[in-house]
Amino acid sequence: MIIAVDGPAAAGKGTLARALARHYNYHFLDTGSLYRMVGFAVLVRGHDPRDEAAALRAAQALKPDLMHEPDLRSEKVGEAASIVAANLKVREALLGFQRDFASRAPGAVLDGRDIGTVVCPDAEAKIFVTASPEVRARRRHAELAERGEVVPFETVLAEIKARDERDRTRAHAPLVPAKDAYVLETSAMTREDALRAAIEFVDGRGK
Ligand code: DC
């Protein structure tokens, strides 16, 4: 059983996907962190994330211990991730790992942008989590403040919009709901509401 959870930045898909994995006792993979690891590795080596050869080298030499790098969640690394993610060769380099992970028994929950459309088009349950840019910026702003990153709200909102635009309009695996995805609009929902709705949907798919 594969549960694909996609959606734009800061929509709460990570929180939801993790909670679903816990609920069903499935494996969980935050695929955004793979792109963040590539973005981080490129920046650490002093390269520009737009440098396609440098990004591909970083993707091919990805070290799992980067997963625990505290700077992975920073805005700077998020932006670098979004830039390297537009590179088809980088995406291809990360595909095998994601698909292998998805096939783990008894099941896996993967969250990202293209899980239901490209990585696991045959996933049994696909959820597209979204919320208005303002609500997402508010959530991301609070998350950054918790990490001690003081960024004006307007800056966070502008960055969220820029990232949406880049993720939606890129040529390869753009951010779009799969045709058979359940769209979960969480602007007016608590985490618990969203989890309940998602479980209802997955159970209805014959989990
Ligand atoms: O979900 P996140 O904010 O950690 O993702 C960071 C960037 O990685 C995001 O802007 C786009 C990219 N990404 C992607 O292209 N495909 C995925 N499956 C996951 C993330």
Residues whose N, C-alpha, C, O or C-beta is under 5 A from the ligand:
A	BS01	DC	A9 T31 G32 S33 Y35 G78 A81 S82 A85 D111 G112 R113 D114
